[in-house]
Amino acid sequence: MLVKNVEKKENNTAIFQVEIDADAFEQAVNKAYKKLKNSIYVAGFRKGKAPRVVIEGMYGSDIFHEEAVQEIAPEAFDFAVGEEKLETVGTPSVADFSVDENKVCTITFTTDLYPAVTLGEYKGLEAPYAEPEVKDVEIDGQLEATRKRNARYVDVERPVQNGDTIVLDFEGFVGGVPFEGGKAENYSLEIGSGSFIPGFEDQLVGMSAGQEGEVNVTFPEQYDPKLAGKDATFKVKVHAVREPQLPELDDEFAKDVSEFDTLDEYKADLKTKTLERKRQNAEMDFKNAVVTEAIDRMEVTVPASMIDEKADEFLMNYSDSMGLPRGRVSRADLIKALGFTEESYAAMMRPVAERQVKADLLFDAVAKAEGLEATDEDREEFYKRLAEDYGEDAEKIKGMIDEKLMVQDIVRRKAADILYDSAVKTEPKPEEEKPAEETSEEAPAGEPSAE
């Protein structure tokens, strides 16, 4: 093979050609013939038995060329990348190909390149940090939620109120026709929980046990495409109305729901854990702000293919979290399972994916600037941590981990630590302060991870 006419464009793309000698291309053509011969009809021959020369004589000598190019293109691309030491990203494409009279094939590739990053200042950056506090009202709310989870439910002879749990039958109709998944019997529903379509629970308030009726709702736009935005009528029958009876908030309650003997001890523990959680979240918010500041100071043009790949990676992570085998569920079905269309998923995830890609590029650039490497000790610590997390033997873990991704993760974490450790915490402005319930509980955007 021979690489020629390599041209790097300003938009992080490259175009180049790979010349494939006649012998190598002939092998690819023969593979294409064997792959396609069963699908080509030739009179006088049983299916798949027509010789290649006969098929080429009938349909043209180039009938197998396109498939042959697809067959040999990956090898040709990898060869060119190695020869020219190109750092490519995304999926390359075959822009064109030609075969001359000597059966030499020339394939023209286009591909995105790993973008050039110009770092700005990344040490000593300032970011707001609010020292968290825990108010009594927060602990009271947690205690009330625990009381509700431990409530007893008793049947009552009165109309349904918010907070009741009812047992009902229902069947839904759109245009007078029942729809799949719209029917259930003896279903328990907490009124006011918001677990049903908006408006459904509100219309059950005031009904009594034994009463039948109809509930009219409109499905949200973000719903199953077959039902989204449509009006529906549910026929319902209430079998029972049950009122929650909450346990008394005393020492006996504390003994029942915790390892503590008194309510005061239980409340003190709740406050300690809540404060620790808030501190972790505040630290995550601080780190997010540091990364954002560093990203804003660097210069980079991110190829669209990197953003697309990252968005798909998020989708695969969701698939993994659901226990779905990779490759067995289509991308379209995964997006549908999340309740999105292709367009709405892209609108939501592409900005998140772009932010994560920029963070990765930032950490890689910092690692290069600082000469960071993954030591043997770093590797062993990585294996040990995974073994503890997953309850597996460290040696077994080693056989399951992609070495390249592991090193990348270790180095990126080191780069991130340089940003975090050198950053300065500042007093947040009033508008920067977040209510407790809005504090992030996720890992910092851009926090590297190969796990």
Disulfide bonds with the S-S distance in Angstrom:
none
